[in-house]
């Protein structure tokens, strides 16, 4: 049994044997979403997979019962339990998320904190649509590798997905204002993102999606680096920082 109180400041335990999150009586969750293989099918390399039926769990709006301020300001603190394993030859991954750019200021799509395990994030920034180009052009792609205790700020304007390439489940939290799964009709022609994370000859490898043209090579960046200039400093857990500096975070989140 893993006690998450020290890592996320919430009275929650993770039962490794049953793969369940156990809440104390004063913890509330607005919604538990079980994401199925059918939900993810539009972005998978192999779209004919039948197993596993359920891929991962997402606990939305987790908070202490007395902390109603987060709820009233529509700021959500979610916990995601991402299993290890493969979806065909791809490593298990989440939905693709996206927040469009709304202003000239550097705004944040979400902030991620790793509570247990190791996590990859693939980020993709597309070029603006041109009337002279019929296909989607990718400006840049990044691979971020995070371990327990790491945090990462994802700016608006990027498509991104979370991937588990390890041998244990990954537990991580994400904070955001707008739930931002991209409309998969937009990715139907390309059949997902421009990069897939696969297992080949017993090794993890990033391969490019052939339905994109002239895709740049993905760039690996360390978790302590950022894609934007940000004055966000998180000295406490992400939940505690959000709780005590909510006004500050409201100015940063999209």
C-alpha positions as CSV (number, residue, x, y, z in Angstrom):
1,X,0.0,0.0,0.0
2,X,1.4,3.4,-1.1
3,X,0.6,6.4,1.0
4,X,0.3,9.5,-1.3
5,X,-0.1,12.1,1.5
6,X,3.5,13.2,1.4
7,X,3.7,13.4,-2.4
8,X,0.4,15.1,-3.2
9,X,-0.9,16.3,0.2
10,X,-4.1,14.4,-0.2
11,X,-5.2,11.6,2.1
12,X,-5.2,8.9,-0.6
13,X,-3.6,5.4,-0.7
14,X,-2.7,3.4,-3.8
15,X,-3.2,-0.4,-3.4
16,X,-0.6,-1.9,-5.8
17,X,-2.2,-5.3,-5.7
18,X,-5.7,-4.3,-6.7
19,X,-4.6,-1.2,-8.7
20,X,-7.0,1.0,-6.8
21,X,-7.0,4.4,-5.3
22,X,-8.4,4.5,-1.8
23,X,-9.8,7.8,-0.5
24,X,-10.3,8.9,3.1
25,X,-13.8,10.0,4.1
26,X,-13.0,13.7,3.6
27,X,-11.8,13.4,0.0
28,X,-14.2,14.1,-2.8
29,X,-13.9,13.2,-6.5
30,X,-16.3,14.9,-9.0
31,X,-16.1,12.1,-11.5
32,X,-14.2,8.9,-12.2
33,X,-13.7,8.2,-15.9
34,X,-12.7,4.8,-17.1
35,X,-11.1,5.4,-20.6
36,X,-11.7,2.4,-22.9
37,X,-9.8,1.1,-25.9
38,X,-12.7,2.2,-28.1
39,X,-12.3,5.8,-26.8
40,X,-8.6,5.8,-27.8
41,X,-8.9,4.0,-31.1
42,X,-8.8,7.1,-33.3
43,X,-5.2,7.9,-32.2
44,X,-3.8,4.4,-32.0
45,X,-1.3,2.9,-34.5
46,X,-3.3,-0.3,-34.5
47,X,-7.0,0.5,-34.7
48,X,-8.2,-3.2,-34.8
49,X,-7.1,-4.0,-31.2
50,X,-9.7,-5.7,-29.0
51,X,-7.9,-5.8,-25.7
52,X,-7.7,-4.4,-23.1
53,X,-11.2,-3.1,-23.1
54,X,-10.4,-0.6,-20.4
55,X,-7.0,1.3,-20.7
56,X,-6.8,3.7,-17.8
57,X,-8.6,5.6,-15.1
58,X,-8.9,9.4,-14.6
59,X,-10.2,10.8,-11.3
60,X,-11.5,14.4,-12.1
61,X,-11.8,17.2,-9.6
62,X,-10.2,15.5,-6.6
63,X,-10.2,17.7,-3.5
64,X,-10.7,17.8,0.3
65,X,-14.4,18.3,1.1
66,X,-13.6,21.6,2.8
67,X,-11.6,23.0,-0.1
68,X,-14.6,24.4,-2.2
69,X,-12.6,27.3,-3.6
70,X,-11.1,25.2,-6.3
71,X,-14.5,24.0,-7.4
72,X,-16.0,27.4,-7.4
73,X,-13.3,28.7,-9.7
74,X,-13.5,25.8,-12.1
75,X,-9.9,24.7,-11.5
76,X,-9.6,20.9,-11.6
77,X,-7.0,18.7,-9.9
78,X,-7.1,15.3,-11.6
79,X,-5.4,12.1,-10.8
80,X,-4.6,9.7,-13.6
81,X,-3.7,6.0,-13.0
82,X,-1.9,4.9,-16.2
83,X,-1.1,1.2,-16.4
84,X,2.1,-0.3,-17.9
85,X,2.0,-2.5,-21.0
86,X,1.3,-2.3,-24.7
87,X,-1.5,-1.4,-27.0
88,X,-0.3,-3.6,-29.9
89,X,3.3,-2.4,-30.3
90,X,2.6,1.0,-28.8
91,X,3.1,1.7,-25.1
92,X,0.0,2.5,-23.1
93,X,-1.0,6.2,-23.5
94,X,-3.8,8.6,-22.7
95,X,-6.1,10.8,-24.8
96,X,-4.5,13.6,-26.8
97,X,-5.1,17.0,-25.1
98,X,-5.0,20.4,-26.6
99,X,-5.5,24.1,-25.6
100,X,-5.4,26.6,-28.5
101,X,-3.6,29.9,-28.1
102,X,-6.0,32.6,-26.9
103,X,-3.7,35.5,-26.3
104,X,-0.2,36.9,-26.9
105,X,0.7,36.1,-23.3
106,X,2.4,32.9,-22.3
107,X,-0.5,30.9,-20.9
108,X,-0.5,27.4,-19.4
109,X,-2.6,24.5,-20.7
110,X,-1.9,22.3,-17.6
111,X,0.6,21.5,-14.9
112,X,1.7,17.9,-14.3
113,X,3.1,16.3,-11.2
114,X,4.4,12.8,-11.1
115,X,3.5,10.9,-7.9
116,X,4.6,7.4,-8.6
117,X,6.5,5.8,-11.5
118,X,8.0,7.4,-14.6
119,X,6.2,9.2,-17.4
120,X,6.8,10.3,-20.9
121,X,5.0,13.2,-22.5
122,X,4.9,13.7,-26.3
123,X,4.2,17.3,-27.3
124,X,3.5,18.4,-30.9
125,X,3.1,22.0,-32.2
126,X,1.5,22.3,-35.6
127,X,2.0,25.1,-38.1
128,X,-0.8,27.4,-39.0
129,X,-3.0,26.2,-41.7
130,X,-2.3,27.5,-45.2
131,X,-4.6,27.6,-48.1
132,X,-1.7,26.4,-50.3
133,X,-1.0,23.3,-48.2
134,X,-3.5,20.5,-47.9
135,X,-1.7,18.4,-45.2
136,X,-1.0,19.2,-41.6
137,X,2.5,20.5,-41.0
138,X,4.3,20.0,-37.7
139,X,6.5,22.9,-36.5
140,X,8.1,20.9,-33.6
141,X,7.9,17.8,-31.5
142,X,9.2,17.2,-28.0
143,X,9.7,14.2,-25.7
144,X,9.7,14.9,-22.0
145,X,10.9,12.2,-19.5
146,X,9.7,12.6,-15.9
147,X,10.2,10.7,-12.7
148,X,8.4,10.7,-9.4
149,X,8.5,14.2,-7.8
150,X,9.0,16.0,-11.1
151,X,6.6,18.7,-12.4
152,X,6.2,20.0,-15.9
153,X,4.3,23.0,-17.3
154,X,2.6,22.4,-20.7
155,X,1.9,25.7,-22.5
156,X,-1.1,26.4,-24.7
157,X,-0.8,25.7,-28.4
158,X,0.5,22.1,-28.1
159,X,-1.1,18.8,-28.6
160,X,0.1,16.3,-26.0
161,X,-0.3,12.8,-24.7
162,X,1.0,10.9,-21.7
163,X,2.8,7.6,-22.1
164,X,3.9,4.8,-19.7
165,X,7.0,3.0,-21.0
166,X,7.9,1.5,-17.6
167,X,7.3,-1.7,-15.7
168,X,4.9,-0.2,-13.1
169,X,1.8,1.9,-13.2
170,X,2.2,5.6,-13.2
171,X,0.2,7.9,-11.0
172,X,0.3,11.6,-11.8
173,X,-1.8,14.7,-11.3
174,X,-2.7,17.4,-13.7
175,X,-4.2,20.9,-13.0
176,X,-6.1,22.8,-15.6
177,X,-9.1,25.1,-16.1
178,X,-10.5,23.6,-19.3
179,X,-10.8,19.9,-20.0
180,X,-9.2,19.8,-23.4
181,X,-9.4,16.4,-25.2
182,X,-9.0,17.3,-28.9
183,X,-11.8,16.6,-31.4
184,X,-10.5,13.4,-33.0
185,X,-12.2,14.3,-36.2
186,X,-9.4,16.8,-36.6
187,X,-6.8,13.9,-36.4
188,X,-8.8,11.5,-38.5
189,X,-6.8,12.1,-41.7
190,X,-3.5,11.7,-39.9
191,X,-4.6,8.9,-37.6
192,X,-3.2,10.4,-34.5
193,X,-0.2,12.5,-33.6
194,X,3.0,12.7,-35.7
195,X,4.9,10.5,-33.3
196,X,4.3,7.0,-31.9
197,X,6.2,5.5,-28.9
198,X,6.6,1.8,-29.6
199,X,8.4,-1.3,-28.4
200,X,10.7,-2.7,-31.1
201,X,13.2,-5.5,-30.6
202,X,12.7,-5.2,-26.8
203,X,13.5,-1.5,-26.8
204,X,11.5,1.7,-26.6
205,X,11.6,3.8,-29.8
206,X,9.9,6.9,-31.2
207,X,8.7,6.5,-34.8
208,X,7.1,9.0,-37.1
209,X,3.6,8.7,-38.3
210,X,3.7,8.2,-42.1
211,X,0.5,10.2,-42.6
212,X,2.4,13.4,-41.8
213,X,4.8,14.9,-44.3
214,X,8.2,16.5,-43.6
215,X,7.9,15.9,-39.9
216,X,10.9,17.2,-37.9
217,X,12.8,14.8,-35.6
218,X,11.5,14.8,-32.1
219,X,13.6,16.7,-29.5
220,X,14.2,15.2,-26.1
221,X,14.2,17.7,-23.2
222,X,14.7,17.2,-19.5
223,X,11.9,17.7,-17.1
224,X,13.4,20.7,-15.4
225,X,13.4,22.6,-18.7
226,X,10.3,24.6,-19.9
227,X,8.9,25.4,-23.3
228,X,7.8,28.9,-22.1
229,X,9.2,31.6,-19.9
230,X,7.2,31.2,-16.7
231,X,7.4,32.6,-13.2
232,X,5.6,29.6,-11.8
233,X,7.4,28.2,-8.8
234,X,6.1,25.1,-7.0
235,X,7.8,24.6,-3.7
236,X,4.9,22.7,-2.1
237,X,3.0,19.8,-3.6
238,X,1.0,20.9,-6.6
239,X,-2.3,20.6,-4.7
240,X,-1.0,22.7,-1.8
241,X,0.5,25.3,-4.1
242,X,-2.8,25.6,-5.9
243,X,-4.8,25.8,-2.7
244,X,-2.7,28.6,-1.2
245,X,-1.8,30.5,-4.4
246,X,-5.0,30.1,-6.3
247,X,-5.2,33.7,-7.4
248,X,-1.8,33.5,-8.9
249,X,-2.5,30.3,-10.8
250,X,-5.8,31.7,-12.2
251,X,-3.7,34.3,-14.0
252,X,-1.5,31.6,-15.6
253,X,-4.0,28.9,-16.6
254,X,-5.8,29.2,-19.9
